[in-house]
């Protein structure tokens, strides 16, 4: 089921999309968009996806078209944020996660060995050292986003 509510405010024309944006229902959003173009004037065009439960390939196609026509998106939740990031080009390259995971594995496995070999007098227990490395890794992951 899909519900589309159009809010015609003084500065924006908002399409509130609730439910599943799939197949023929996605095409219905596209048709509403075309129909509302006559009342748009110079208002911002907003697609509110905060209550959207699922978006299939047809939904993505329609949202991509709306984005190219100047739409802004309002999102909530990982799924809608991810879809909108993909459409707007804000998503991270797919290889970045693999590179970061590889670095984390390397740091967690090599640093304790190098640390104990370079500093035989240091008696820091391995779990404590690994926890320190993981804390530093978390900061690295946060900074790289």
C-alpha positions in Angstrom: 0.0 0.0 0.0 1.2 3.5 -0.7 -0.2 6.9 0.4 0.9 10.1 -1.1 -0.1 13.4 0.5 0.7 16.7 -1.2 1.3 19.6 1.1 1.2 22.9 -0.7 3.0 25.4 1.5 4.1 29.0 0.8 7.7 28.0 0.2 7.6 24.3 -0.7 5.5 21.7 -2.4 6.0 18.5 -0.3 5.1 15.0 -1.3 4.7 12.9 1.8 5.2 9.2 0.8 3.9 6.5 3.2 4.2 2.8 2.7 6.0 0.9 0.0 7.3 2.7 -3.0 7.2 -0.2 -5.5 6.1 -1.0 -9.0 2.9 0.7 -10.2 2.7 2.7 -6.9 6.1 4.3 -7.7 4.7 5.3 -11.1 1.8 6.9 -9.3 4.2 9.1 -7.4 5.7 10.1 -10.7 2.3 10.9 -12.1 1.5 13.0 -9.0 4.7 14.8 -9.5 3.9 15.7 -13.2 0.4 16.8 -12.3 1.6 19.0 -9.5 4.1 20.7 -11.7 1.4 23.2 -12.7 1.1 24.5 -9.1 4.8 24.4 -8.3 5.6 28.0 -9.2 9.1 28.8 -7.7 8.6 26.5 -4.6 11.1 24.0 -3.5 10.1 20.4 -4.3 10.4 18.0 -1.4 9.8 14.3 -1.2 9.3 13.2 2.4 10.3 9.6 2.7 10.3 9.5 6.5 7.3 7.1 6.6 8.4 5.0 3.6 8.8 1.3 4.4 10.5 -0.1 1.3 11.8 1.1 -2.1 12.3 -1.2 -5.0 14.1 -0.6 -8.3 11.1 1.1 -9.9 10.9 3.4 -6.8 14.6 4.2 -7.1 14.1 5.0 -10.8 11.2 7.4 -10.0 13.2 9.0 -7.2 16.2 9.4 -9.5 14.0 11.2 -12.0 12.5 13.5 -9.3 16.0 14.3 -8.1 17.1 15.2 -11.6 14.0 17.5 -11.8 15.2 19.3 -8.7 13.6 17.4 -5.8 15.0 17.5 -2.3 14.5 14.4 0.0 13.6 14.1 3.7 14.6 10.8 5.1 14.6 8.8 8.3 16.1 5.3 8.9 19.0 3.5 7.3 17.1 2.2 4.2 15.8 5.5 3.0 19.0 7.3 3.8 21.0 4.7 1.9 18.7 4.8 -1.2 18.8 8.7 -1.2 22.6 8.7 -0.8 22.9 6.3 -3.8 20.6 8.5 -5.9 22.2 11.8 -5.0 25.8 10.4 -5.3 26.6 10.9 -1.7 27.2 7.2 -0.9 30.7 6.0 -0.2 32.5 4.0 -2.9 31.8 0.3 -2.4 35.4 -0.6 -2.0 36.0 1.8 0.9 34.4 -0.6 3.5 36.6 -3.4 2.3 39.8 -1.3 2.6 38.8 -0.1 6.1 38.1 -3.7 7.2 41.5 -4.8 5.9 43.3 -2.0 7.7 41.5 -2.8 10.9 42.5 -6.5 10.6 46.1 -5.6 9.9 46.3 -3.2 12.8 44.7 -5.6 15.3 46.8 -8.6 14.2 50.2 -7.0 13.5 50.5 -4.2 16.0 50.6 -6.5 19.1 53.3 -8.6 17.5 55.4 -5.6 16.5 54.8 -4.0 19.9 56.0 -7.0 21.9 59.0 -7.6 19.7 60.1 -4.0 19.7 59.5 -3.5 23.5 60.3 -6.8 25.3 60.5 -4.9 28.6 56.9 -3.7 28.2 54.6 -6.0 30.0 51.2 -4.8 28.7 48.8 -7.7 28.4 47.6 -8.6 24.9 43.9 -8.0 25.6 44.6 -4.5 26.9 46.7 -3.7 23.9 44.1 -5.0 21.5 41.4 -3.0 23.2 43.7 0.1 22.9 44.2 -0.6 19.2 40.4 -1.1 18.7 39.6 2.2 20.4 42.1 3.9 18.0 40.6 2.1 15.1 37.1 3.3 16.0 38.4 6.9 15.9 39.9 6.2 12.5 36.6 4.8 11.2 34.7 7.8 12.5 37.1 10.3 11.0 37.2 8.6 7.6 33.4 8.8 7.1 
